[in-house]
Amino acid sequence: MRQFQKFKELHEGSEPLILGNVWNVQSARLVESMNYKALGTSSAAIASSLGYSDGQQMSIQELFLIVGRILDNTHLPLSVDLEHGYGENVKQIADIIEELHNMGVAGINLEDSYLQDGIRVQQEVNAYNQFLEKLVSELQHRRVEIFVNIRIDSFLINQDNAITETEKRIKSFQKDGIHGIFIPGIVKQADIEQVVAWSALPVNVMCFPGLPTFAELSAFGVKRISMGNFLYEKVYKAGADFLHTIQQEQSFNSMIS
């Protein structure tokens, strides 16, 4: 079974897909060893691990290198966080997605926002919808089968009218060739249930303070739950705690016990 089809079917089960978000081979192997069913890269975690800020600061070649190494060392379906696309136009972005597809990537995330002078800004809804229509058409023309997950950032950037704006964007963006809707930052039950009702596609939410339990999210109709860069941050926080203990105790006992 091709990875795209396998990954797509993971969004159709009775329980949500819990996506292990990774940033290198070691983290991918760890997630796979814990019997997770799929992997997703975290753009923020990869960027940070390479010494960059998030927001397409690393090169696409660096992203390809990390993705290739993960694919060579794991067997799970992999979705790649492609941020705002890493290209200036539809052809350039389609070229990148086609390359990822040829490498064996099962899915991608694309965001409807971008960083402008350090501030995250959502692209105007009609303009982004037109972009998606052209991109989907181009991918279909090239026969590129890949799970396209569209991230709507109204909640993430704390818009005053986040739920209204999210509704407008869901109804505009969902079309043939789009396979999932991703709403990071959404945590309230009523908002999640409303989003699920509006979307004809599987809804993806992300680890965030106040997010309901997996069982509750499943009951609300959520089909995919992501970690974002929280695992990355937790791992390095633990590392910092170990280093602090070594300084305090003037011994390596805490690290080797």
PyMOL commands that set and color helices and strands:
alter all, ss='L'
color gray80, all
select helices_A, chain A and resi 3-9+25-33+43-49+60-73+90-103+125-141+162-173+189-198+214-220+230-249+253-256
alter helices_A, ss='H'
color red, helices_A
select strands_A, chain A and resi 17-22+39-41+78-81+107-111+113-116+119-122+147-151+180-182+203-206+224-226
alter strands_A, ss='S'
color yellow, strands_A
deselect
rebuild
show_as cartoon
